[in-house]
């Protein structure tokens, strides 16, 4: 239920991403607006696939920029549906079992699977959504309500 609720909020933020600014970056070290948006849009399914494994070998590949907002939102919708399906198949008894992230075959993180789902799958996306809201503010795009009113939108008014 929480994944679905957060996905709805994330989709509202992604709906504001201006197509003509996909290549824009707030800093040379930052992802472009399009890359950050695509990372957020596709992350749920990718991270759910990782959560379903006992061990995952990390491969850092920068996300591509979307070609359109329509594509971006389709990736988001597909990712949400895929994540829900994958997570729905993880048995409750498997949640406390150890999940391990490796790099070049060496363990760099071992945590309970449920912790991975909470801290990486959920919080990681929420973190990047916060970054995206700053990108929108810097581009003078109205920021939607996320957990309450923004300077541009008040669902309680």
ZAVOVO-506606 format. One record per residue: y, x, z of N, C-alpha, C in turn; residue number from 1; residue in one letter. Coordinates in nm, 3 decimals. Layout:
% residues N
[node [Y,X,Z],[Y,X,Z],[Y,X,Z],NUM,A];
...
//
This chain:
% residues 157
[node [-0.119,0.082,0.000],[0.000,0.000,0.000],[0.127,0.087,0.000],1,X];
[node [0.126,0.194,0.080],[0.243,0.281,0.086],[0.265,0.352,-0.048],2,X];
[node [0.157,0.395,-0.113],[0.170,0.460,-0.243],[0.238,0.366,-0.342],3,X];
[node [0.197,0.242,-0.342],[0.255,0.143,-0.433],[0.403,0.119,-0.401],4,X];
[node [0.435,0.107,-0.273],[0.574,0.085,-0.231],[0.663,0.202,-0.272],5,X];
[node [0.616,0.324,-0.245],[0.693,0.443,-0.282],[0.704,0.455,-0.434],6,X];
[node [0.599,0.418,-0.506],[0.602,0.424,-0.653],[0.708,0.331,-0.710],7,X];
[node [0.723,0.215,-0.651],[0.827,0.120,-0.696],[0.966,0.181,-0.677],8,X];
[node [0.987,0.245,-0.563],[1.115,0.310,-0.536],[1.137,0.425,-0.633],9,X];
[node [1.034,0.506,-0.653],[1.045,0.619,-0.745],[1.075,0.572,-0.886],10,X];
[node [1.010,0.465,-0.929],[1.034,0.412,-1.063],[1.181,0.369,-1.078],11,X];
[node [1.238,0.307,-0.974],[1.379,0.266,-0.979],[1.470,0.388,-1.000],12,X];
[node [1.438,0.498,-0.935],[1.518,0.620,-0.952],[1.499,0.673,-1.094],13,X];
[node [1.375,0.678,-1.142],[1.349,0.729,-1.277],[1.415,0.643,-1.385],14,X];
[node [1.429,0.515,-1.359],[1.495,0.426,-1.456],[1.640,0.464,-1.480],15,X];
[node [1.700,0.537,-1.386],[1.840,0.578,-1.397],[1.859,0.711,-1.472],16,X];
[node [1.751,0.782,-1.499],[1.762,0.914,-1.562],[1.816,0.900,-1.704],17,X];
[node [1.931,0.960,-1.733],[1.989,0.948,-1.867],[1.916,1.037,-1.969],18,X];
[node [1.871,0.974,-2.077],[1.796,1.048,-2.180],[1.876,1.163,-2.240],19,X];
[node [2.005,1.144,-2.253],[2.087,1.248,-2.317],[2.113,1.368,-2.226],20,X];
[node [2.061,1.365,-2.104],[2.081,1.475,-2.009],[1.950,1.541,-1.968],21,X];
[node [1.840,1.514,-2.037],[1.710,1.571,-1.998],[1.714,1.723,-1.982],22,X];
[node [1.792,1.792,-2.063],[1.795,1.939,-2.059],[1.889,1.994,-1.951],23,X];
[node [1.968,1.908,-1.886],[2.067,1.951,-1.789],[1.999,2.010,-1.664],24,X];
[node [2.060,2.119,-1.613],[2.013,2.183,-1.490],[2.132,2.203,-1.397],25,X];
[node [2.115,2.179,-1.266],[2.224,2.205,-1.173],[2.242,2.354,-1.143],26,X];
[node [2.139,2.432,-1.175],[2.140,2.576,-1.147],[2.038,2.641,-1.240],27,X];
[node [2.060,2.765,-1.283],[1.964,2.830,-1.374],[1.821,2.839,-1.319],28,X];
[node [1.804,2.844,-1.187],[1.670,2.852,-1.129],[1.602,2.715,-1.117],29,X];
[node [1.676,2.609,-1.138],[1.625,2.473,-1.119],[1.548,2.424,-1.241],30,X];
[node [1.458,2.328,-1.217],[1.401,2.251,-1.327],[1.514,2.176,-1.395],31,X];
[node [1.496,2.147,-1.523],[1.590,2.058,-1.590],[1.569,1.916,-1.537],32,X];
[node [1.664,1.830,-1.563],[1.652,1.690,-1.523],[1.524,1.629,-1.580],33,X];
[node [1.496,1.658,-1.706],[1.375,1.605,-1.769],[1.248,1.661,-1.707],34,X];
[node [1.245,1.790,-1.680],[1.127,1.851,-1.618],[1.102,1.794,-1.479],35,X];
[node [1.207,1.785,-1.398],[1.192,1.731,-1.263],[1.144,1.586,-1.270],36,X];
[node [1.203,1.509,-1.359],[1.164,1.368,-1.374],[1.018,1.355,-1.416],37,X];
[node [0.975,1.438,-1.510],[0.837,1.431,-1.558],[0.740,1.479,-1.450],38,X];
[node [0.780,1.578,-1.372],[0.697,1.625,-1.260],[0.675,1.510,-1.161],39,X];
[node [0.780,1.441,-1.128],[0.771,1.327,-1.036],[0.686,1.216,-1.096],40,X];
[node [0.710,1.185,-1.222],[0.640,1.074,-1.288],[0.489,1.094,-1.292],41,X];
[node [0.445,1.215,-1.318],[0.302,1.240,-1.335],[0.229,1.291,-1.212],42,X];
[node [0.303,1.321,-1.107],[0.244,1.390,-0.992],[0.140,1.308,-0.916],43,X];
[node [0.159,1.178,-0.904],[0.067,1.099,-0.822],[-0.078,1.113,-0.868],44,X];
[node [-0.101,1.097,-0.997],[-0.239,1.104,-1.047],[-0.294,1.246,-1.035],45,X];
[node [-0.213,1.345,-1.071],[-0.257,1.484,-1.062],[-0.295,1.519,-0.918],46,X];
[node [-0.212,1.480,-0.823],[-0.239,1.511,-0.683],[-0.357,1.430,-0.630],47,X];
[node [-0.373,1.307,-0.675],[-0.491,1.228,-0.635],[-0.618,1.292,-0.689],48,X];
[node [-0.614,1.344,-0.812],[-0.731,1.414,-0.867],[-0.763,1.536,-0.782],49,X];
[node [-0.660,1.607,-0.737],[-0.681,1.722,-0.651],[-0.743,1.679,-0.518],50,X];
[node [-0.693,1.568,-0.462],[-0.742,1.519,-0.332],[-0.888,1.479,-0.338],51,X];
[node [-0.934,1.438,-0.455],[-1.073,1.393,-0.471],[-1.171,1.511,-0.471],52,X];
[node [-1.120,1.632,-0.497],[-1.204,1.752,-0.497],[-1.206,1.812,-0.357],53,X];
[node [-1.306,1.897,-0.330],[-1.309,1.971,-0.204],[-1.227,2.099,-0.213],54,X];
[node [-1.224,2.158,-0.333],[-1.151,2.283,-0.357],[-1.074,2.267,-0.487],55,X];
[node [-0.949,2.313,-0.487],[-0.869,2.309,-0.609],[-0.808,2.446,-0.633],56,X];
[node [-0.828,2.498,-0.753],[-0.767,2.626,-0.793],[-0.630,2.597,-0.852],57,X];
[node [-0.527,2.655,-0.791],[-0.390,2.626,-0.833],[-0.360,2.694,-0.966],58,X];
[node [-0.290,2.620,-1.049],[-0.241,2.672,-1.177],[-0.100,2.618,-1.193],59,X];
[node [-0.002,2.703,-1.180],[0.137,2.658,-1.185],[0.184,2.655,-1.330],60,X];
[node [0.202,2.535,-1.381],[0.248,2.514,-1.518],[0.374,2.429,-1.511],61,X];
[node [0.487,2.480,-1.561],[0.609,2.398,-1.554],[0.592,2.269,-1.635],62,X];
[node [0.643,2.159,-1.583],[0.631,2.033,-1.656],[0.716,2.033,-1.783],63,X];
[node [0.674,1.956,-1.879],[0.748,1.938,-2.003],[0.859,1.836,-1.981],64,X];
[node [0.958,1.838,-2.067],[1.060,1.734,-2.063],[1.007,1.613,-2.139],65,X];
[node [1.039,1.493,-2.094],[0.998,1.374,-2.168],[1.078,1.364,-2.298],66,X];
[node [1.028,1.288,-2.391],[1.101,1.266,-2.516],[1.191,1.144,-2.507],67,X];
[node [1.163,1.057,-2.410],[1.244,0.935,-2.392],[1.223,0.882,-2.250],68,X];
[node [1.312,0.795,-2.208],[1.295,0.730,-2.077],[1.172,0.641,-2.081],69,X];
[node [1.148,0.578,-2.196],[1.029,0.493,-2.211],[0.902,0.573,-2.184],70,X];
[node [0.894,0.693,-2.241],[0.778,0.779,-2.217],[0.768,0.816,-2.069],71,X];
[node [0.881,0.852,-2.010],[0.885,0.890,-1.868],[0.831,0.778,-1.780],72,X];
[node [0.876,0.656,-1.805],[0.832,0.541,-1.724],[0.686,0.507,-1.750],73,X];
[node [0.639,0.529,-1.872],[0.497,0.505,-1.902],[0.410,0.606,-1.828],74,X];
[node [0.453,0.731,-1.825],[0.381,0.834,-1.749],[0.377,0.794,-1.601],75,X];
[node [0.489,0.747,-1.549],[0.494,0.703,-1.409],[0.396,0.589,-1.384],76,X];
[node [0.399,0.489,-1.468],[0.310,0.373,-1.451],[0.163,0.413,-1.460],77,X];
[node [0.131,0.497,-1.558],[-0.008,0.543,-1.574],[-0.051,0.629,-1.455],78,X];
[node [0.040,0.713,-1.406],[0.009,0.799,-1.293],[-0.016,0.717,-1.166],79,X];
[node [0.066,0.615,-1.145],[0.049,0.529,-1.028],[-0.086,0.458,-1.034],80,X];
[node [-0.117,0.400,-1.149],[-0.245,0.329,-1.165],[-0.362,0.424,-1.147],81,X];
[node [-0.353,0.543,-1.205],[-0.460,0.641,-1.192],[-0.479,0.686,-1.049],82,X];
[node [-0.368,0.712,-0.978],[-0.376,0.756,-0.839],[-0.440,0.648,-0.752],83,X];
[node [-0.400,0.524,-0.772],[-0.458,0.414,-0.693],[-0.609,0.405,-0.716],84,X];
[node [-0.650,0.420,-0.840],[-0.793,0.413,-0.873],[-0.869,0.528,-0.808],85,X];
[node [-0.817,0.649,-0.821],[-0.884,0.768,-0.766],[-0.890,0.761,-0.613],86,X];
[node [-0.777,0.732,-0.550],[-0.774,0.727,-0.404],[-0.861,0.614,-0.349],87,X];
[node [-0.871,0.505,-0.424],[-0.956,0.394,-0.383],[-1.103,0.428,-0.378],88,X];
[node [-1.141,0.534,-0.447],[-1.281,0.577,-0.450],[-1.314,0.680,-0.342],89,X];
[node [-1.212,0.731,-0.272],[-1.238,0.828,-0.166],[-1.279,0.751,-0.041],90,X];
[node [-1.400,0.776,0.002],[-1.457,0.708,0.119],[-1.381,0.750,0.245],91,X];
[node [-1.359,0.653,0.335],[-1.288,0.682,0.461],[-1.352,0.796,0.539],92,X];
[node [-1.484,0.806,0.532],[-1.555,0.912,0.605],[-1.520,1.051,0.550],93,X];
[node [-1.475,1.057,0.425],[-1.441,1.184,0.362],[-1.298,1.230,0.397],94,X];
[node [-1.215,1.140,0.447],[-1.075,1.172,0.473],[-1.055,1.287,0.572],95,X];
[node [-1.131,1.296,0.682],[-1.108,1.409,0.773],[-1.170,1.541,0.726],96,X];
[node [-1.250,1.537,0.620],[-1.315,1.661,0.574],[-1.212,1.758,0.518],97,X];
[node [-1.249,1.886,0.519],[-1.159,1.993,0.478],[-1.136,1.994,0.327],98,X];
[node [-1.012,2.009,0.291],[-0.969,2.025,0.151],[-0.907,2.164,0.141],99,X];
[node [-0.939,2.238,0.034],[-0.892,2.376,0.022],[-0.824,2.400,-0.111],100,X];
[node [-0.711,2.470,-0.105],[-0.638,2.514,-0.223],[-0.662,2.664,-0.237],101,X];
[node [-0.700,2.705,-0.359],[-0.724,2.847,-0.384],[-0.633,2.897,-0.495],102,X];
[node [-0.611,3.027,-0.493],[-0.539,3.094,-0.601],[-0.615,3.222,-0.629],103,X];
[node [-0.658,3.236,-0.754],[-0.743,3.349,-0.794],[-0.867,3.357,-0.707],104,X];
[node [-0.922,3.241,-0.673],[-1.045,3.234,-0.596],[-1.030,3.254,-0.447],105,X];
[node [-0.909,3.284,-0.400],[-0.886,3.309,-0.257],[-0.820,3.186,-0.195],106,X];
[node [-0.875,3.141,-0.082],[-0.819,3.026,-0.012],[-0.680,3.058,0.040],107,X];
[node [-0.584,2.970,0.005],[-0.447,2.989,0.056],[-0.405,2.874,0.148],108,X];
[node [-0.483,2.765,0.148],[-0.454,2.652,0.235],[-0.581,2.571,0.253],109,X];
[node [-0.616,2.542,0.377],[-0.729,2.454,0.409],[-0.681,2.355,0.513],110,X];
[node [-0.686,2.226,0.479],[-0.638,2.121,0.567],[-0.728,1.998,0.552],111,X];
[node [-0.726,1.908,0.649],[-0.800,1.784,0.631],[-0.748,1.709,0.507],112,X];
[node [-0.837,1.650,0.433],[-0.802,1.578,0.310],[-0.692,1.474,0.335],113,X];
[node [-0.701,1.402,0.446],[-0.600,1.302,0.478],[-0.462,1.366,0.496],114,X];
[node [-0.458,1.487,0.548],[-0.332,1.560,0.562],[-0.278,1.597,0.425],115,X];
[node [-0.366,1.638,0.335],[-0.323,1.668,0.198],[-0.261,1.543,0.134],116,X];
[node [-0.327,1.430,0.149],[-0.278,1.305,0.089],[-0.140,1.271,0.145],117,X];
[node [-0.124,1.283,0.275],[0.004,1.250,0.339],[0.111,1.354,0.307],118,X];
[node [0.082,1.481,0.330],[0.188,1.582,0.321],[0.214,1.630,0.180],119,X];
[node [0.116,1.629,0.095],[0.137,1.678,-0.042],[0.154,1.560,-0.138],120,X];
[node [0.056,1.474,-0.145],[0.064,1.364,-0.241],[0.185,1.275,-0.214],121,X];
[node [0.204,1.231,-0.093],[0.315,1.140,-0.064],[0.446,1.215,-0.043],122,X];
[node [0.451,1.304,0.055],[0.577,1.370,0.090],[0.631,1.460,-0.020],123,X];
[node [0.544,1.523,-0.095],[0.587,1.610,-0.204],[0.666,1.531,-0.308],124,X];
[node [0.615,1.414,-0.344],[0.684,1.330,-0.442],[0.815,1.278,-0.384],125,X];
[node [0.813,1.238,-0.258],[0.934,1.189,-0.192],[1.040,1.301,-0.189],126,X];
[node [0.997,1.423,-0.160],[1.088,1.539,-0.160],[1.154,1.555,-0.297],127,X];
[node [1.073,1.553,-0.403],[1.130,1.572,-0.537],[1.216,1.453,-0.579],128,X];
[node [1.182,1.335,-0.532],[1.266,1.218,-0.562],[1.404,1.237,-0.498],129,X];
[node [1.407,1.295,-0.379],[1.535,1.327,-0.315],[1.615,1.426,-0.398],130,X];
[node [1.548,1.528,-0.451],[1.616,1.622,-0.541],[1.674,1.548,-0.661],131,X];
[node [1.593,1.459,-0.717],[1.637,1.385,-0.836],[1.760,1.300,-0.805],132,X];
[node [1.766,1.243,-0.686],[1.884,1.162,-0.651],[2.009,1.250,-0.646],133,X];
[node [1.995,1.375,-0.604],[2.109,1.467,-0.606],[2.148,1.499,-0.750],134,X];
[node [2.050,1.521,-0.837],[2.081,1.544,-0.979],[2.161,1.427,-1.033],135,X];
[node [2.117,1.304,-1.003],[2.188,1.186,-1.052],[2.331,1.183,-1.000],136,X];
[node [2.349,1.212,-0.872],[2.484,1.213,-0.814],[2.571,1.315,-0.886],137,X];
[node [2.518,1.435,-0.910],[2.595,1.539,-0.978],[2.632,1.499,-1.120],138,X];
[node [2.550,1.415,-1.182],[2.578,1.367,-1.319],[2.660,1.238,-1.318],139,X];
[node [2.701,1.195,-1.200],[2.780,1.072,-1.183],[2.705,0.948,-1.232],140,X];
[node [2.573,0.949,-1.210],[2.489,0.834,-1.240],[2.472,0.757,-1.108],141,X];
[node [2.491,0.626,-1.108],[2.474,0.550,-0.984],[2.335,0.569,-0.924],142,X];
[node [2.331,0.606,-0.797],[2.206,0.631,-0.727],[2.156,0.500,-0.666],143,X];
[node [2.032,0.463,-0.696],[1.982,0.338,-0.640],[1.952,0.350,-0.491],144,X];
[node [1.941,0.237,-0.427],[1.895,0.232,-0.289],[1.755,0.290,-0.283],145,X];
[node [1.731,0.378,-0.185],[1.597,0.435,-0.169],[1.536,0.383,-0.039],146,X];
[node [1.589,0.423,0.076],[1.542,0.370,0.205],[1.650,0.286,0.272],147,X];
[node [1.751,0.257,0.201],[1.863,0.179,0.251],[1.976,0.196,0.152],148,X];
[node [2.095,0.158,0.189],[2.208,0.164,0.095],[2.237,0.305,0.047],149,X];
[node [2.276,0.316,-0.079],[2.334,0.440,-0.129],[2.483,0.413,-0.145],150,X];
[node [2.560,0.510,-0.184],[2.703,0.489,-0.207],[2.726,0.393,-0.323],151,X];
[node [2.622,0.372,-0.405],[2.636,0.289,-0.525],[2.566,0.155,-0.518],152,X];
[node [2.474,0.141,-0.424],[2.392,0.020,-0.423],[2.355,-0.015,-0.277],153,X];
[node [2.384,-0.140,-0.240],[2.352,-0.185,-0.104],[2.269,-0.312,-0.114],154,X];
[node [2.138,-0.300,-0.092],[2.053,-0.419,-0.102],[2.075,-0.518,0.013],155,X];
[node [2.151,-0.477,0.116],[2.173,-0.562,0.232],[2.305,-0.639,0.225],156,X];
[node [2.386,-0.609,0.125],[2.520,-0.673,0.116],[2.509,-0.810,0.052],157,X];
//
